């Protein structure tokens, strides 16, 4: 399986699509589908029609966070707050991610 540059907990900026320009935190990464799910109020959401059950006794239409393709998001550089590309380099025998704009290692 390939290594992705975006991980759960990262702050990203949406660069294409309906939610363009929104900064949000990554809630989940779906590596097999190359998609991420972002949390936030301004992020695209899908409607799901549900029947009444124990958790949702009313049923009806429920809004859920929509998965966004990983190519449509860019990582926010922790040092200056701008969107940046991500590279990989070896540090002490481990492959770590770093921000291409500032060169800072991303934790």
Contact map, one row per residue, 1 for C-alpha under 8 A:
11100000000000000000000000000000000000000000000000000000000000000000000000000000000000000000000000000000000
11110000000000000000000000000000000000000000000000000000000000000000000000000000000000000000000000000000000
11111000000000000000000000000000000000000000000000000000000000000000000000000000000000000000000000000000000
01111110000000000000000000000010000000000000000000000000000000000000000000000000000000000000000000000000000
00111110000000000000000000000000000000000000000000000000000000000000000000000000000001100000000010000000000
00011111010000000000000000001000000000000000000000000000000000000000010000100000000000000000000000000000000
00011111110000000000000001011000000000000000000000000000000000000000000000000000000000000000000000000000000
00000111110000000000000001111000000000000000000000000000000000000000000000000000000000000000000000000000000
00000011111000000000000011100000000000000000000000000000000000000000000000000000000000000000000000000000000
00000111111100000000000011000000000000000000000000000000000000000000000000110000000000000000000000000000000
00000000111110000000001111000000000000000000000000000000000000000000000000110000000000000000000000000000000
00000000011111000000001111000000000000000000000000000000000000000000000011110000001000000000000000000000000
00000000001111100001111100000000000000000000000000000000000000000000000011110000001000000000000000000000000
00000000000111111011111000000000000000000000000000000000000000000000000111000000000000000000000000000000000
00000000000011111001100000000000000000000000000000000000000000000000000111000000000000000000000000000000000
00000000000001111111100000000000000000000000000000000000000000000000000110000000000000000000000000000000000
00000000000001111111000000000000000000000000000000000000000000000000000100000000000000000000000000000000000
00000000000000011111000000000000000000000001000000000000000000000000000000000000000000000000000000000000000
00000000000001011111110000000000000000000111000000000000000000000000000000000000000000000000000000000000000
00000000000011111111110000000000000000000000000000000000000000000000000000000000000000000000000000000000000
00000000000011110011111000000000000000000000000000000000000000000000000000000000000000000000000000000000000
00000000000011000011111100000000000000000110000000000000000000000000000000000000000000000000000000000000000
00000000001111000000111110000000000000000000000000000000000000000000000000000000000000000000000000000000000
00000000001110000000011111000000000001110010000000000000000000000000000000000000000000000000000000000000000
00000000111100000000001111100000000001110000000000000000000000000000000000000000000000000000000000000000000
00000011111100000000000111111000000111100000000000000000000000000000000000000000000000000000000000000000000
00000001100000000000000011111000000111100000000000000000000000000000000000000000000000000000000000000000000
00000011000000000000000001111100000111000000000000000000000000000000000000000000000000000000000000000000000
00000111000000000000000001111110011110000000000000000000000000000000000000000000000000000000000000000000000
00000000000000000000000000011111111110000000000000000000000000000000000000000000000000000000000000000000000
00010000000000000000000000001111111000000000000000000000000000000000000000000000000000000000000000000000000
00000000000000000000000000000111110000000000000000000000000000000000000000000000000000000000000000000000000
00000000000000000000000000000111111000000000000000000000000000000000000000000000000000000000000000000000000
00000000000000000000000000001111111100000000000000000000000000000000110000000000000000000000000000000000000
00000000000000000000000000001110111110000000000000000000000000000011110000000000000000000000000000000000000
00000000000000000000000001111100011111000000000000000000000000000011110000000000000000000000000000000000000
00000000000000000000000001111100001111100000000000000000000000001111000000000000000000000000000000000000000
00000000000000000000000111110000000111110010000000000000000000001111000000000000000000000000000000000000000
00000000000000000000000111100000000011111010000000000000000000001000000000000000000000000000000000000000000
00000000000000000000000110000000000001111110000000000000000000000000000000000000000000000000000000000000000
00000000000000000000000000000000000000111110000000000000000000000000000000000000000000000000000000000000000
00000000000000000010010000000000000000011111000000000000000000000000000000000000000000000000000000000000000
00000000000000000010010100000000000001111111100000000000000000001100000000000000000000000000000000000000000
00000000000000000110000000000000000000000111110000000000000000001100000000000000000000000000000000000000000
00000000000000000000000000000000000000000011111000000000000000111100000000000000000000000000000000000000000
00000000000000000000000000000000000000000001111100000000000000111100000000000000000000000000000000000000000
00000000000000000000000000000000000000000000111110000000000011110000000000000000000000000000000000000000000
00000000000000000000000000000000000000000000011111000000000011110000000000000000000000000000000000000000000
00000000000000000000000000000000000000000000001111100000001111000000000000000000000000000000000000000000000
00000000000000000000000000000000000000000000000111110000001111000000000000000000000000000000000000000000000
00000000000000000000000000000000000000000000000011111000011100000000000000000000000000000000000000000000000
00000000000000000000000000000000000000000000000001111101111100000000000000000000000000000000000000000000000
00000000000000000000000000000000000000000000000000111111111000000000000000000000000000000000000000000000000
00000000000000000000000000000000000000000000000000011111100000000000000000000000000000000000000000000000000
00000000000000000000000000000000000000000000000000001111100000000000000000000000000000000000000000000000000
00000000000000000000000000000000000000000000000000011111111000000000000000000000000000000000000000000000000
00000000000000000000000000000000000000000000000000011111111000000000000000000000000000000000000000000000000
00000000000000000000000000000000000000000000000000111001111100000000000000000000000000000000000000000000000
00000000000000000000000000000000000000000000000011111001111111000000000000000000000000000000000000000000000
00000000000000000000000000000000000000000000000011110000011111000000000000000000000000000000000000000000000
00000000000000000000000000000000000000000000001111000000001111100000000000000000000000000000000000000000000
00000000000000000000000000000000000000000000001111000000001111110000000000000000000000000000000000000000000
00000000000000000000000000000000000000000000111100000000000011111000000000000000000000000000000000000000000
00000000000000000000000000000000000000000000111100000000000001111100000000000000000000000000000000000000000
00000000000000000000000000000000000011100011110000000000000000111110000000000000000000000000000000000000000
00000000000000000000000000000000000011000011110000000000000000011111000000000000000000000000000000000000000
00000000000000000000000000000000001111000000000000000000000000001111100000000000000000000000000000000000000
00000000000000000000000000000000001111000000000000000000000000000111110100000000000000000000000000000000000
00000000000000000000000000000000011100000000000000000000000000000011111110000000000000000000000000000000000
00000100000000000000000000000000011100000000000000000000000000000001111110000000000000000000000000000000000
00000000000000000000000000000000000000000000000000000000000000000000111111000000000000000000000000000000000
00000000000001111000000000000000000000000000000000000000000000000001111111000000000000000000000000000000000
00000000000111110000000000000000000000000000000000000000000000000000111111100000000000000000000000000000000
00000000000111100000000000000000000000000000000000000000000000000000001111110000001110000000000000000000000
00000100011110000000000000000000000000000000000000000000000000000000000011111000001111000000000000000000000
00000000011110000000000000000000000000000000000000000000000000000000000001111100111100000000000000000000000
00000000000000000000000000000000000000000000000000000000000000000000000000111111111100000000000000101100000
00000000000000000000000000000000000000000000000000000000000000000000000000011111100000000000000000000000010
00000000000000000000000000000000000000000000000000000000000000000000000000001111100000000000000000000101000
00000000000000000000000000000000000000000000000000000000000000000000000000001111110000000000000000000000000
00000000000000000000000000000000000000000000000000000000000000000000000000011111111000000000000000000000000
00000000000000000000000000000000000000000000000000000000000000000000000000011001111100000000000000000000000
00000000000110000000000000000000000000000000000000000000000000000000000001111000111110000000000000000000000
00000000000000000000000000000000000000000000000000000000000000000000000001111000011111000000000000111000000
00000000000000000000000000000000000000000000000000000000000000000000000001100000001111100000000000111000000
00001000000000000000000000000000000000000000000000000000000000000000000000100000000111110000000011110000000
00001000000000000000000000000000000000000000000000000000000000000000000000000000000011111000000011110000000
00000000000000000000000000000000000000000000000000000000000000000000000000000000000001111100001111000000000
00000000000000000000000000000000000000000000000000000000000000000000000000000000000000111110001111000000000
00000000000000000000000000000000000000000000000000000000000000000000000000000000000000011111111100000000000
00000000000000000000000000000000000000000000000000000000000000000000000000000000000000001111111100000000000
00000000000000000000000000000000000000000000000000000000000000000000000000000000000000000111110000000000000
00000000000000000000000000000000000000000000000000000000000000000000000000000000000000000111111000000000000
00000000000000000000000000000000000000000000000000000000000000000000000000000000000000000111111100000000000
00000000000000000000000000000000000000000000000000000000000000000000000000000000000000011110111110000000000
00000000000000000000000000000000000000000000000000000000000000000000000000000000000000011110011111000000110
00001000000000000000000000000000000000000000000000000000000000000000000000000000000001111000001111100000111
00000000000000000000000000000000000000000000000000000000000000000000000000000000000001111000000111110011110
00000000000000000000000000000000000000000000000000000000000000000000000000001000000111100000000011111111110
00000000000000000000000000000000000000000000000000000000000000000000000000000000000111100000000001111111000
00000000000000000000000000000000000000000000000000000000000000000000000000001000000110000000000000111110000
00000000000000000000000000000000000000000000000000000000000000000000000000001010000000000000000000111111000
00000000000000000000000000000000000000000000000000000000000000000000000000000000000000000000000001111111100
00000000000000000000000000000000000000000000000000000000000000000000000000000010000000000000000001110111110
00000000000000000000000000000000000000000000000000000000000000000000000000000000000000000000000111100011111
00000000000000000000000000000000000000000000000000000000000000000000000000000100000000000000000111100001111
00000000000000000000000000000000000000000000000000000000000000000000000000000000000000000000000010000000111
